[in-house]
Amino acid sequence: MQNDKVALDRFDRAILEILASDGRISITDLAQAIGLSKSPTQARLRRLEKEGVITGYRALLDPVRLGLDHVAFVEVKLTDTREAALRAFNAAVAKVPEIEQAHMIASHFDYLLKVRTSNMAAYRAILGEAISALPHVASTSTYVAMEAVKDTGLAEM
């Protein structure tokens, strides 16, 4: 995990704000929008990518239209929280496609997982066959989301 904070000026922040809402914008239109010419805009964009501020580009998919509108948040308590156990758990979580997010938490439990499936039956299968079988899992608690009120990611700077 890289923790080095990158210094950003107003042009860098403008680039990030625009790309967060329109990742398909052309360099020409991006340059015009931030008030620089094409070459310095391209150089800034390459630098932001190289420094790891921009980690990639992707399409945002509508999970409801894809039939994946069942969201559950799962508290996970581990039997062992030494570094080797955490690494094993993290590596195994990365292999479960239904786990959309996984966060180590400072609380009475160790991890919070966001799990997306098509319905409750599919979720129960993932919980029983994949999540409960992850390394060092002692117990889980599930919270089913009824509605996403806000789900934007890092769209504003």
GUSEDO-232452 format. One record per residue: residue in one letter; x, y, z of N, C-alpha, C in turn; residue number from 1. Coordinates in steps of 0.1 Angstrom, whole numbers, plus 5000, padded with zeros to 4 digits. Layout:
REM GUSEDO-232452
> a / X / Y / Z / X / Y / Z / X / Y / Z / NUM;
...
//
This chain:
REM GUSEDO-232452
> m / 5008 / 4988 / 5000 / 5000 / 5000 / 5000 / 5009 / 5012 / 5000 / 1;
> q / 5006 / 5021 / 4991 / 5014 / 5033 / 4990 / 5007 / 5045 / 4997 / 2;
> n / 5015 / 5051 / 5007 / 5009 / 5061 / 5015 / 5015 / 5075 / 5012 / 3;
> d / 5023 / 5076 / 5002 / 5029 / 5089 / 4998 / 5019 / 5098 / 4992 / 4;
> k / 5017 / 5109 / 4999 / 5007 / 5119 / 4994 / 5014 / 5127 / 4983 / 5;
> v / 5006 / 5129 / 4972 / 5012 / 5136 / 4960 / 5007 / 5150 / 4960 / 6;
> a / 5016 / 5160 / 4958 / 5012 / 5174 / 4957 / 5004 / 5176 / 4945 / 7;
> l / 4992 / 5182 / 4946 / 4984 / 5185 / 4935 / 4981 / 5200 / 4934 / 8;
> d / 4982 / 5206 / 4922 / 4978 / 5220 / 4921 / 4964 / 5221 / 4915 / 9;
> r / 4959 / 5233 / 4912 / 4945 / 5234 / 4908 / 4943 / 5227 / 4894 / 10;
> f / 4953 / 5227 / 4886 / 4951 / 5220 / 4873 / 4950 / 5205 / 4875 / 11;
> d / 4958 / 5199 / 4883 / 4958 / 5185 / 4886 / 4944 / 5182 / 4892 / 12;
> r / 4939 / 5190 / 4902 / 4926 / 5187 / 4908 / 4915 / 5188 / 4897 / 13;
> a / 4916 / 5198 / 4888 / 4906 / 5199 / 4878 / 4906 / 5187 / 4869 / 14;
> i / 4918 / 5182 / 4865 / 4919 / 5170 / 4857 / 4912 / 5158 / 4864 / 15;
> l / 4915 / 5157 / 4877 / 4909 / 5145 / 4884 / 4894 / 5147 / 4885 / 16;
> e / 4889 / 5159 / 4888 / 4875 / 5161 / 4889 / 4868 / 5158 / 4876 / 17;
> i / 4873 / 5162 / 4865 / 4867 / 5160 / 4852 / 4867 / 5145 / 4849 / 18;
> l / 4879 / 5139 / 4851 / 4880 / 5124 / 4847 / 4871 / 5116 / 4856 / 19;
> a / 4869 / 5120 / 4869 / 4860 / 5112 / 4878 / 4846 / 5112 / 4873 / 20;
> s / 4842 / 5122 / 4866 / 4828 / 5123 / 4860 / 4827 / 5119 / 4846 / 21;
> d / 4839 / 5120 / 4838 / 4839 / 5116 / 4824 / 4852 / 5111 / 4820 / 22;
> g / 4854 / 5098 / 4823 / 4867 / 5091 / 4820 / 4870 / 5089 / 4805 / 23;
> r / 4860 / 5092 / 4797 / 4862 / 5091 / 4782 / 4865 / 5104 / 4775 / 24;
> i / 4867 / 5115 / 4783 / 4869 / 5128 / 4776 / 4882 / 5127 / 4768 / 25;
> s / 4882 / 5134 / 4757 / 4894 / 5135 / 4749 / 4904 / 5144 / 4756 / 26;
> i / 4917 / 5142 / 4752 / 4927 / 5151 / 4757 / 4925 / 5165 / 4753 / 27;
> t / 4920 / 5167 / 4741 / 4917 / 5181 / 4736 / 4906 / 5187 / 4744 / 28;
> d / 4896 / 5180 / 4747 / 4885 / 5186 / 4755 / 4889 / 5188 / 4769 / 29;
> l / 4897 / 5179 / 4775 / 4902 / 5180 / 4788 / 4911 / 5192 / 4789 / 30;
> a / 4920 / 5194 / 4780 / 4928 / 5206 / 4780 / 4920 / 5219 / 4780 / 31;
> q / 4910 / 5219 / 4771 / 4902 / 5231 / 4770 / 4895 / 5233 / 4783 / 32;
> a / 4889 / 5223 / 4789 / 4882 / 5224 / 4801 / 4890 / 5230 / 4813 / 33;
> i / 4903 / 5226 / 4814 / 4911 / 5231 / 4825 / 4919 / 5243 / 4822 / 34;
> g / 4919 / 5248 / 4809 / 4925 / 5260 / 4805 / 4940 / 5259 / 4802 / 35;
> l / 4945 / 5247 / 4798 / 4958 / 5245 / 4794 / 4958 / 5240 / 4779 / 36;
> s / 4970 / 5240 / 4773 / 4971 / 5234 / 4760 / 4972 / 5219 / 4761 / 37;
> k / 4971 / 5212 / 4750 / 4971 / 5198 / 4750 / 4984 / 5192 / 4755 / 38;
> s / 4996 / 5196 / 4752 / 5008 / 5190 / 4756 / 5010 / 5190 / 4771 / 39;
> p / 5008 / 5202 / 4778 / 5010 / 5202 / 4793 / 4999 / 5193 / 4800 / 40;
> t / 4987 / 5193 / 4794 / 4976 / 5185 / 4800 / 4980 / 5170 / 4799 / 41;
> q / 4985 / 5166 / 4787 / 4989 / 5152 / 4785 / 5000 / 5149 / 4795 / 42;
> a / 5010 / 5158 / 4797 / 5021 / 5155 / 4806 / 5016 / 5154 / 4820 / 43;
> r / 5007 / 5162 / 4824 / 5001 / 5161 / 4838 / 4994 / 5148 / 4839 / 44;
> l / 4986 / 5144 / 4829 / 4978 / 5132 / 4830 / 4988 / 5120 / 4831 / 45;
> r / 4999 / 5120 / 4824 / 5009 / 5109 / 4825 / 5015 / 5109 / 4838 / 46;
> r / 5018 / 5120 / 4844 / 5024 / 5121 / 4857 / 5015 / 5116 / 4868 / 47;
> l / 5002 / 5120 / 4867 / 4992 / 5115 / 4877 / 4990 / 5100 / 4876 / 48;
> e / 4991 / 5094 / 4864 / 4991 / 5080 / 4862 / 5004 / 5073 / 4868 / 49;
> k / 5015 / 5079 / 4865 / 5028 / 5073 / 4869 / 5029 / 5074 / 4884 / 50;
> e / 5024 / 5084 / 4891 / 5025 / 5086 / 4905 / 5015 / 5078 / 4912 / 51;
> g / 5006 / 5071 / 4905 / 4996 / 5063 / 4911 / 4983 / 5070 / 4917 / 52;
> v / 4982 / 5083 / 4913 / 4970 / 5090 / 4917 / 4958 / 5085 / 4909 / 53;
> i / 4960 / 5083 / 4896 / 4951 / 5077 / 4887 / 4955 / 5062 / 4886 / 54;
> t / 4947 / 5053 / 4891 / 4951 / 5039 / 4891 / 4945 / 5031 / 4879 / 55;
> g / 4936 / 5037 / 4871 / 4931 / 5030 / 4860 / 4918 / 5037 / 4855 / 56;
> y / 4913 / 5031 / 4844 / 4900 / 5036 / 4838 / 4891 / 5024 / 4836 / 57;
> r / 4878 / 5026 / 4839 / 4869 / 5015 / 4837 / 4855 / 5020 / 4834 / 58;
> a / 4847 / 5012 / 4829 / 4832 / 5015 / 4827 / 4825 / 5013 / 4841 / 59;
> l / 4816 / 5022 / 4844 / 4807 / 5020 / 4856 / 4795 / 5013 / 4851 / 60;
> l / 4793 / 5001 / 4858 / 4782 / 4993 / 4854 / 4770 / 4994 / 4863 / 61;
> d / 4758 / 4993 / 4858 / 4746 / 4994 / 4866 / 4743 / 4980 / 4872 / 62;
> p / 4745 / 4977 / 4884 / 4743 / 4964 / 4890 / 4728 / 4959 / 4889 / 63;
> v / 4719 / 4968 / 4890 / 4705 / 4965 / 4890 / 4701 / 4959 / 4876 / 64;
> r / 4706 / 4966 / 4865 / 4703 / 4961 / 4852 / 4711 / 4948 / 4849 / 65;
> l / 4721 / 4945 / 4856 / 4728 / 4933 / 4854 / 4722 / 4922 / 4863 / 66;
> g / 4712 / 4925 / 4871 / 4706 / 4915 / 4880 / 4714 / 4912 / 4892 / 67;
> l / 4722 / 4922 / 4897 / 4730 / 4921 / 4909 / 4727 / 4931 / 4919 / 68;
> d / 4714 / 4932 / 4923 / 4710 / 4942 / 4931 / 4708 / 4938 / 4946 / 69;
> h / 4713 / 4926 / 4950 / 4713 / 4922 / 4964 / 4726 / 4926 / 4970 / 70;
> v / 4726 / 4935 / 4979 / 4739 / 4939 / 4986 / 4738 / 4936 / 5000 / 71;
> a / 4748 / 4929 / 5005 / 4749 / 4926 / 5020 / 4763 / 4931 / 5025 / 72;
> f / 4763 / 4936 / 5037 / 4775 / 4940 / 5044 / 4777 / 4929 / 5054 / 73;
> v / 4790 / 4924 / 5055 / 4793 / 4913 / 5063 / 4804 / 4917 / 5073 / 74;
> e / 4801 / 4916 / 5086 / 4811 / 4917 / 5096 / 4818 / 4904 / 5097 / 75;
> v / 4831 / 4904 / 5097 / 4839 / 4892 / 5099 / 4848 / 4893 / 5111 / 76;
> k / 4847 / 4883 / 5120 / 4856 / 4882 / 5131 / 4866 / 4870 / 5127 / 77;
> l / 4879 / 4872 / 5130 / 4889 / 4862 / 5127 / 4893 / 4855 / 5140 / 78;
> t / 4898 / 4843 / 5138 / 4903 / 4836 / 5150 / 4918 / 4840 / 5153 / 79;
> d / 4924 / 4846 / 5143 / 4938 / 4850 / 5144 / 4940 / 4863 / 5137 / 80;
> t / 4947 / 4872 / 5143 / 4949 / 4885 / 5137 / 4964 / 4889 / 5136 / 81;
> r / 4972 / 4878 / 5136 / 4986 / 4881 / 5134 / 4988 / 4883 / 5119 / 82;
> e / 4999 / 4889 / 5116 / 5002 / 4894 / 5102 / 5000 / 4883 / 5091 / 83;
> a / 5005 / 4871 / 5094 / 5004 / 4860 / 5084 / 4989 / 4856 / 5082 / 84;
> a / 4981 / 4856 / 5092 / 4967 / 4853 / 5091 / 4960 / 4864 / 5083 / 85;
> l / 4963 / 4877 / 5086 / 4957 / 4888 / 5078 / 4961 / 4887 / 5063 / 86;
> r / 4973 / 4884 / 5060 / 4977 / 4882 / 5046 / 4970 / 4871 / 5040 / 87;
> a / 4968 / 4860 / 5047 / 4961 / 4848 / 5041 / 4947 / 4852 / 5038 / 88;
> f / 4940 / 4859 / 5048 / 4926 / 4863 / 5046 / 4925 / 4873 / 5034 / 89;
> n / 4934 / 4883 / 5034 / 4933 / 4893 / 5023 / 4935 / 4886 / 5009 / 90;
> a / 4944 / 4877 / 5008 / 4947 / 4870 / 4995 / 4934 / 4862 / 4991 / 91;
> a / 4928 / 4855 / 5001 / 4917 / 4847 / 4997 / 4905 / 4856 / 4994 / 92;
> v / 4903 / 4867 / 5001 / 4892 / 4876 / 4997 / 4893 / 4881 / 4983 / 93;
> a / 4905 / 4884 / 4979 / 4907 / 4889 / 4965 / 4902 / 4879 / 4954 / 94;
> k / 4901 / 4867 / 4958 / 4897 / 4857 / 4948 / 4882 / 4854 / 4947 / 95;
> v / 4874 / 4861 / 4956 / 4860 / 4859 / 4956 / 4853 / 4870 / 4948 / 96;
> p / 4849 / 4868 / 4936 / 4844 / 4879 / 4928 / 4831 / 4886 / 4934 / 97;
> e / 4823 / 4879 / 4942 / 4811 / 4886 / 4948 / 4815 / 4896 / 4959 / 98;
> i / 4827 / 4895 / 4964 / 4831 / 4905 / 4974 / 4836 / 4917 / 4967 / 99;
> e / 4828 / 4927 / 4967 / 4830 / 4940 / 4960 / 4840 / 4949 / 4967 / 100;
> q / 4839 / 4949 / 4980 / 4849 / 4957 / 4988 / 4852 / 4949 / 5001 / 101;
> a / 4864 / 4951 / 5006 / 4868 / 4945 / 5019 / 4876 / 4955 / 5026 / 102;
> h / 4873 / 4958 / 5039 / 4880 / 4968 / 5047 / 4883 / 4962 / 5060 / 103;
> m / 4896 / 4963 / 5064 / 4900 / 4960 / 5078 / 4894 / 4971 / 5087 / 104;
> i / 4888 / 4967 / 5098 / 4881 / 4977 / 5106 / 4887 / 4976 / 5120 / 105;
> a / 4888 / 4988 / 5127 / 4892 / 4989 / 5141 / 4879 / 4989 / 5149 / 106;
> s / 4875 / 4978 / 5153 / 4862 / 4976 / 5160 / 4862 / 4963 / 5168 / 107;
> h / 4850 / 4959 / 5171 / 4848 / 4946 / 5178 / 4848 / 4934 / 5168 / 108;
> f / 4849 / 4937 / 5155 / 4851 / 4927 / 5145 / 4863 / 4932 / 5136 / 109;
> d / 4868 / 4923 / 5127 / 4880 / 4926 / 5120 / 4879 / 4931 / 5106 / 110;
> y / 4869 / 4927 / 5099 / 4867 / 4931 / 5085 / 4852 / 4934 / 5082 / 111;
> l / 4850 / 4943 / 5073 / 4837 / 4946 / 5068 / 4837 / 4944 / 5053 / 112;
> l / 4829 / 4935 / 5048 / 4828 / 4931 / 5034 / 4816 / 4936 / 5028 / 113;
> k / 4817 / 4941 / 5016 / 4805 / 4944 / 5008 / 4803 / 4933 / 4997 / 114;
> v / 4792 / 4926 / 4998 / 4790 / 4915 / 4989 / 4778 / 4917 / 4980 / 115;
> r / 4780 / 4915 / 4967 / 4769 / 4918 / 4958 / 4766 / 4905 / 4950 / 116;
> t / 4753 / 4901 / 4951 / 4748 / 4889 / 4944 / 4734 / 4892 / 4938 / 117;
> s / 4729 / 4882 / 4931 / 4716 / 4884 / 4925 / 4704 / 4883 / 4934 / 118;
> n / 4705 / 4876 / 4945 / 4694 / 4874 / 4954 / 4698 / 4868 / 4967 / 119;
> m / 4689 / 4866 / 4976 / 4693 / 4861 / 4989 / 4698 / 4846 / 4988 / 120;
> a / 4692 / 4838 / 4980 / 4697 / 4825 / 4978 / 4712 / 4824 / 4974 / 121;
> a / 4715 / 4833 / 4964 / 4729 / 4834 / 4959 / 4738 / 4839 / 4970 / 122;
> y / 4733 / 4848 / 4978 / 4741 / 4853 / 4989 / 4744 / 4842 / 4999 / 123;
> r / 4733 / 4835 / 5003 / 4735 / 4824 / 5013 / 4745 / 4814 / 5008 / 124;
> a / 4746 / 4811 / 4995 / 4755 / 4802 / 4990 / 4769 / 4807 / 4991 / 125;
> i / 4771 / 4820 / 4988 / 4784 / 4826 / 4989 / 4789 / 4827 / 5003 / 126;
> l / 4780 / 4830 / 5012 / 4783 / 4831 / 5026 / 4788 / 4817 / 5031 / 127;
> g / 4780 / 4807 / 5028 / 4783 / 4793 / 5033 / 4795 / 4787 / 5026 / 128;
> e / 4796 / 4789 / 5013 / 4807 / 4782 / 5006 / 4820 / 4790 / 5005 / 129;
> a / 4819 / 4803 / 5004 / 4831 / 4811 / 5002 / 4835 / 4819 / 5014 / 130;
> i / 4827 / 4827 / 5019 / 4831 / 4836 / 5030 / 4834 / 4828 / 5043 / 131;
> s / 4825 / 4819 / 5047 / 4828 / 4812 / 5059 / 4840 / 4803 / 5058 / 132;
> a / 4844 / 4800 / 5045 / 4855 / 4791 / 5043 / 4868 / 4799 / 5042 / 133;
> l / 4868 / 4812 / 5042 / 4880 / 4820 / 5041 / 4889 / 4817 / 5053 / 134;
> p / 4902 / 4818 / 5052 / 4911 / 4815 / 5062 / 4909 / 4823 / 5075 / 135;
> h / 4908 / 4816 / 5086 / 4908 / 4822 / 5100 / 4894 / 4828 / 5103 / 136;
> v / 4884 / 4825 / 5096 / 4871 / 4831 / 5099 / 4865 / 4824 / 5111 / 137;
> a / 4862 / 4832 / 5122 / 4855 / 4827 / 5134 / 4840 / 4828 / 5133 / 138;
> s / 4836 / 4840 / 5129 / 4821 / 4843 / 5128 / 4818 / 4854 / 5118 / 139;
> t / 4806 / 4855 / 5114 / 4801 / 4865 / 5105 / 4788 / 4871 / 5110 / 140;
> s / 4785 / 4883 / 5106 / 4772 / 4889 / 5108 / 4768 / 4896 / 5096 / 141;
> t / 4756 / 4895 / 5091 / 4752 / 4900 / 5078 / 4741 / 4911 / 5080 / 142;
> y / 4743 / 4922 / 5072 / 4734 / 4933 / 5072 / 4730 / 4935 / 5057 / 143;
> v / 4717 / 4933 / 5054 / 4713 / 4934 / 5040 / 4709 / 4949 / 5038 / 144;
> a / 4714 / 4955 / 5027 / 4711 / 4968 / 5023 / 4697 / 4968 / 5016 / 145;
> m / 4689 / 4978 / 5020 / 4676 / 4979 / 5014 / 4676 / 4989 / 5002 / 146;
> e / 4685 / 4999 / 5003 / 4685 / 5009 / 4992 / 4699 / 5016 / 4993 / 147;
> a / 4705 / 5019 / 4982 / 4717 / 5027 / 4982 / 4713 / 5041 / 4981 / 148;
> v / 4715 / 5049 / 4991 / 4711 / 5063 / 4992 / 4722 / 5071 / 4985 / 149;
> k / 4735 / 5068 / 4987 / 4746 / 5075 / 4980 / 4757 / 5064 / 4978 / 150;
> d / 4762 / 5064 / 4965 / 4772 / 5054 / 4962 / 4780 / 5060 / 4950 / 151;
> t / 4789 / 5070 / 4953 / 4796 / 5077 / 4942 / 4810 / 5074 / 4940 / 152;
> g / 4817 / 5068 / 4950 / 4831 / 5066 / 4949 / 4838 / 5079 / 4952 / 153;
> l / 4850 / 5081 / 4948 / 4857 / 5093 / 4949 / 4855 / 5102 / 4937 / 154;
> a / 4844 / 5109 / 4937 / 4841 / 5117 / 4925 / 4843 / 5132 / 4927 / 155;
> e / 4846 / 5136 / 4940 / 4848 / 5151 / 4942 / 4861 / 5152 / 4949 / 156;
> m / 4868 / 5163 / 4946 / 4881 / 5166 / 4952 / 4879 / 5178 / 4962 / 157;
//
